[in-house]
């Protein structure tokens, strides 16, 4: 039996980070809103992530700043002291998120069951959500809303962008041939990144097919350095916007692109959320669990071979969350694999 047979008065969502996981959570939350538009929703999230979700319709976003230490918790609890929710959806098993639940009043505190929980999360919840058969992160979040009583199972995303952000994105992209490839080459963790030569090979191929290339990313030094290395290997110029956009400008840029290539990083899920085809590059995490949800057939992955080389076992013999430890694993990806996937996407999406 579902927890609610009619719309609850109020729900609290607890998902602090990271950008990719927050993007997945948006789809789950908007499922709730479609069925129960009158339900009041409060979402507790991180400072950076609030820039992405702060203007989602009919959601009260409360920022938790982990950098404040214990003061961050007391500020959060003070903000919510007069609230009593029908249910708290504790969608992040990190210990810092679990501690936050201690000052949140809710009849039901839903958390992952033993299969998916970690960091003692089960000790902080009074209702365990059964894990679905599917391993993807979003399927685990959808299980929460199904347990509430939400019948919608097809995830969709609606993240607004301002006219200013849209205008900025339009000014950056070519309007000549409608073949704009945005490459987000780096994640914040360097081991998740492919090599500059590989990206250069793909860019050469795309340019030969008439595509305009834009590099994008955050101001993190690892991202700036990789973009510079890529540019040094090119024969023709590309537009380098790495470190030059806000989070919402990045979202607008991805929305207006025709195709995106990225490793396992937040913007890959942002592209997915705005329905732009995304080729994901994976080695360290099982893409069945973490890849862009709508574009699972467009992943270039060497996870299977890397985990076999490291453990001597097939991934079917290991936990679905087992991570490849080899920091050079992304170099197993060959340029030809990504180029072949690029060509497939161009045909499949009529680009």
C-alpha positions as a printed Julia matrix, in Angstrom:
351×3 Matrix{Float64}:
  0.0     0.0     0.0
  1.28    3.48   -0.79
  1.9     5.87    2.09
 -0.66    8.35    0.72
 -3.89    7.71   -1.17
 -4.48   11.43   -1.57
 -2.18   14.42   -1.86
 -0.06   15.03    1.27
 -0.03   18.59    2.54
  3.75   18.98    2.61
  6.89   17.09    1.68
 10.56   17.78    2.32
 13.23   16.7    -0.16
 16.78   16.27    1.15
 19.32   16.12   -1.67
 22.3    18.36   -1.09
 24.64   17.46   -3.94
 26.05   16.93   -6.52
 24.83   18.59   -9.72
 24.3    15.32  -11.58
 22.4    13.71   -8.72
 20.36   16.87   -8.22
 19.4    16.73  -11.91
 18.14   13.18  -11.39
 16.25   14.28   -8.3
 14.49   17.06  -10.25
 12.77   14.44  -12.39
 11.55   12.55   -9.32
 10.3    15.72   -7.62
  8.48   16.88  -10.74
  6.72   13.51  -10.89
  5.26   14.35   -7.5
  4.21   17.79   -8.69
  2.42   16.39  -11.72
  0.22   14.14   -9.61
 -0.13   16.38   -6.56
  0.3    19.99   -7.73
 -1.21   21.29   -4.5
  1.39   19.62   -2.25
  3.82   22.07   -0.69
  7.4    20.99   -1.42
 10.51   22.18    0.41
 13.89   21.12   -0.99
 17.07   21.3     1.09
 20.14   21.51   -1.11
 23.7    22.79   -1.31
 24.82   26.32   -2.08
 25.99   25.6    -5.65
 23.06   23.33   -6.44
 20.61   26.04   -5.37
 21.72   28.08   -8.39
 20.33   25.3   -10.59
 17.04   24.61   -8.78
 16.34   27.92   -7.05
 13.73   28.97   -9.59
 11.96   25.64  -10.07
  8.21   26.3   -10.02
  6.4    25.88   -6.7
  9.37   24.61   -4.72
 10.72   26.31   -1.61
 14.49   25.87   -1.82
 16.39   25.99    1.48
 20.18   26.23    1.25
 22.41   24.17    3.52
 25.98   25.46    3.49
 28.25   22.6     4.56
 31.22   24.98    4.81
 29.63   26.54    7.9
 30.1    23.34    9.87
 27.79   22.91   12.84
 26.43   26.42   12.32
 25.04   25.27    8.97
 22.93   22.67   10.74
 21.61   25.03   13.4
 20.7    27.6    10.74
 18.85   24.94    8.77
 16.92   23.71   11.78
 16.04   27.26   12.78
 14.64   27.89    9.3
 12.47   24.78    9.51
 11.54   24.93   13.22
  7.87   25.72   12.52
  7.51   23.09    9.81
  6.16   19.58   10.25
  6.15   17.6     7.04
  3.99   14.66    6.12
  7.13   12.98    4.79
 10.84   13.64    4.44
 12.48   12.06    1.4
 16.07   11.51    2.53
 17.56   10.95   -0.93
 21.25   11.22   -0.03
 22.99    8.69    2.13
 26.03   10.83    2.99
 26.44   11.2     6.75
 26.29   15.01    6.59
 22.83   14.74    5.01
 21.69   12.24    7.63
 22.76   14.57   10.46
 20.57   17.26    8.88
 17.49   15.04    9.32
 17.84   15.2    13.12
 16.31   18.68   13.22
 13.62   18.09   10.59
 10.17   17.11   11.84
  8.28   14.64    9.65
  5.86   11.77   10.24
  7.66    9.55    7.78
 11.38    9.76    7.11
 12.0     7.75    3.97
 15.47    6.45    3.17
 17.17    3.8     1.07
 16.93    0.18    2.14
 20.02   -1.82    3.1
 20.88   -2.58   -0.53
 21.32    1.08   -1.47
 22.03    2.88    1.79
 25.47    3.74    3.07
 27.12    5.72    5.87
 24.58    4.47    8.45
 21.66    6.16    6.69
 19.21    3.48    7.83
 19.69    4.68   11.42
 18.23    8.08   10.52
 15.04    6.94    8.77
 11.85    5.19    9.87
 10.72    3.97    6.45
 12.96    1.99    4.09
 12.25    2.31    0.37
 12.59   -1.04   -1.4
 15.28   -0.96   -4.08
 14.09   -1.46   -7.66
 15.59   -4.11   -9.92
 17.14   -1.38  -12.08
 20.48   -0.05  -10.9
 20.37    3.53  -12.2
 20.46    6.29   -9.59
 17.26    7.81  -10.97
 15.4     4.52  -10.73
 16.34    4.44   -7.04
 14.89    7.95   -6.61
 11.74    7.08   -8.55
 11.21    4.27   -6.03
 10.73    6.95   -3.35
  7.91    8.7    -5.18
  6.26    5.41   -6.08
  6.29    4.5    -2.4
  4.49    7.75   -1.63
  1.71    6.81   -4.04
  2.75    8.62   -7.23
  1.69    6.7   -10.34
  3.73    8.53  -12.98
  6.78    6.53  -13.96
  8.12    8.37  -17.02
 10.72   10.94  -15.92
 10.72   14.37  -17.54
 12.52   17.58  -16.68
 11.46   21.22  -16.68
 14.26   23.56  -15.58
 13.68   27.21  -16.49
 16.36   29.44  -17.96
 16.1    33.21  -18.08
 15.89   35.28  -21.25
 19.33   36.69  -20.36
 20.87   33.24  -20.08
 19.23   32.14  -23.32
 20.49   35.25  -25.12
 24.02   34.67  -23.84
 23.97   31.05  -25.06
 22.65   32.09  -28.46
 25.45   34.62  -28.82
 28.07   31.92  -28.22
 26.85   29.31  -30.68
 27.0    29.3   -34.45
 23.71   29.9   -36.24
 25.16   29.09  -39.66
 24.76   25.33  -40.01
 22.89   24.27  -36.87
 25.67   21.81  -36.07
 26.88   22.9   -32.65
 28.87   20.35  -30.68
 29.52   21.34  -27.08
 32.3    19.38  -25.39
 32.61   19.55  -21.62
 35.99   17.81  -21.48
 36.62   17.67  -17.75
 35.11   16.73  -14.45
 36.28   18.28  -11.19
 38.07   15.01  -10.36
 40.93   14.59  -12.82
 40.79   10.78  -12.86
 37.38   10.98  -14.59
 38.82   12.9   -17.51
 39.73   11.61  -20.95
 42.98   12.76  -22.57
 43.52   15.86  -24.71
 44.64   13.91  -27.77
 41.45   11.88  -27.78
 39.3    15.0   -27.7
 41.43   16.58  -30.43
 40.89   13.55  -32.67
 37.13   13.77  -32.21
 37.14   17.53  -32.82
 39.11   17.1   -36.05
 36.55   14.56  -37.23
 33.56   16.72  -36.26
 35.05   19.8   -37.91
 35.6    17.82  -41.12
 31.84   17.15  -41.09
 31.01   20.84  -40.79
 30.43   21.03  -37.04
 31.23   24.06  -34.89
 32.92   23.13  -31.61
 32.56   24.85  -28.23
 34.47   23.82  -25.11
 32.66   24.47  -21.82
 33.22   23.87  -18.13
 33.75   25.36  -14.7
 36.58   27.67  -13.54
 38.36   24.73  -11.84
 42.04   24.74  -12.83
 41.95   21.1   -13.94
 39.24   22.01  -16.46
 41.0    25.13  -17.71
 44.26   23.22  -18.17
 42.68   20.35  -20.1
 40.87   22.75  -22.43
 44.14   24.58  -23.12
 45.89   21.28  -23.86
 43.14   20.33  -26.31
 43.42   23.68  -28.1
 47.18   23.25  -28.46
 46.6    20.08  -30.51
 44.08   21.54  -32.96
 44.55   22.77  -36.51
 41.37   24.87  -36.54
 40.06   27.11  -33.76
 37.27   26.27  -31.34
 35.4    28.53  -28.94
 36.73   28.03  -25.41
 34.15   28.99  -22.75
 35.66   26.94  -19.92
 35.32   28.99  -16.75
 33.34   31.73  -18.51
 29.73   30.81  -17.73
 27.42   30.66  -14.75
 25.61   27.4   -14.0
 22.39   28.62  -15.64
 24.3    30.0   -18.64
 25.86   26.56  -18.99
 22.38   25.01  -18.87
 21.14   27.37  -21.59
 24.23   26.59  -23.69
 23.65   22.84  -23.4
 19.96   23.32  -24.19
 20.74   25.12  -27.44
 23.52   22.73  -28.5
 22.77   20.0   -31.02
 25.04   17.42  -29.37
 27.18   17.2   -26.24
 30.18   15.06  -25.31
 31.27   14.83  -21.66
 32.74   12.45  -19.1
 30.99   11.52  -15.84
 30.23   15.05  -14.67
 27.29   17.28  -13.75
 26.87   18.96  -17.16
 26.3    15.53  -18.75
 23.15   15.2   -16.64
 22.25   18.83  -17.3
 22.31   18.07  -21.04
 20.11   15.07  -20.4
 17.69   17.25  -18.43
 17.27   19.7   -21.33
 16.84   16.85  -23.84
 20.06   17.44  -25.74
 21.68   14.21  -26.96
 24.77   13.49  -24.88
 27.61   11.06  -25.48
 28.93   10.06  -22.07
 32.48    8.81  -21.54
 32.85    6.28  -18.72
 35.54    4.16  -17.11
 35.37    4.45  -13.32
 31.69    4.11  -12.46
 29.24    1.59  -13.82
 27.34    3.59  -16.48
 24.27    1.42  -15.88
 24.08    3.3   -12.59
 25.35    6.79  -13.37
 25.06    7.62  -17.09
 22.7    10.27  -18.56
 19.31    8.58  -18.17
 17.69    9.35  -21.52
 20.84    8.61  -23.53
 22.0     5.31  -22.1
 22.5     3.91  -25.62
 25.05    6.64  -26.39
 27.66    5.86  -23.76
 31.24    5.04  -24.64
 32.36    2.85  -21.79
 35.44    0.85  -20.9
 34.15    0.11  -17.4
 33.67   -3.59  -18.1
 37.22   -4.17  -19.29
 38.75   -1.9   -16.64
 36.97   -3.61  -13.74
 37.91   -7.04  -15.16
 41.56   -6.01  -15.44
 41.54   -4.68  -11.88
 39.6    -7.4   -10.06
 39.76  -10.41  -12.36
 35.95  -10.55  -12.22
 33.11   -9.62  -14.55
 30.94   -6.75  -13.37
 28.07   -9.22  -12.9
 30.07  -10.81  -10.08
 30.57   -7.5    -8.27
 28.41   -4.96   -6.49
 26.74   -2.6    -8.93
 28.44    0.32   -7.21
 32.0    -1.04   -7.47
 34.35    1.67   -8.74
 37.46    1.22  -10.86
 40.44    2.51   -8.86
 42.98    2.82  -11.69
 43.41    6.56  -12.27
 44.49    5.92  -15.86
 41.38    3.93  -16.76
 39.87    6.67  -18.96
 42.86    6.29  -21.29
 41.43    2.92  -22.29
 38.85    4.83  -24.35
 40.0     4.99  -27.97
 39.35    7.91  -30.28
 37.74    5.57  -32.82
 35.11    4.53  -30.28
 34.02    8.09  -29.6
 34.1     9.03  -33.28
 31.93    6.01  -34.1
 29.43    7.03  -31.41
 29.45   10.59  -32.73
 28.58    9.31  -36.21
 25.85    7.09  -34.77
 24.3     9.99  -32.85
 24.38   12.21  -35.94
 22.39    9.59  -37.86
 20.03    8.58  -35.06
 19.09   12.16  -34.16
 19.15   13.42  -37.75
 21.76   16.05  -36.9
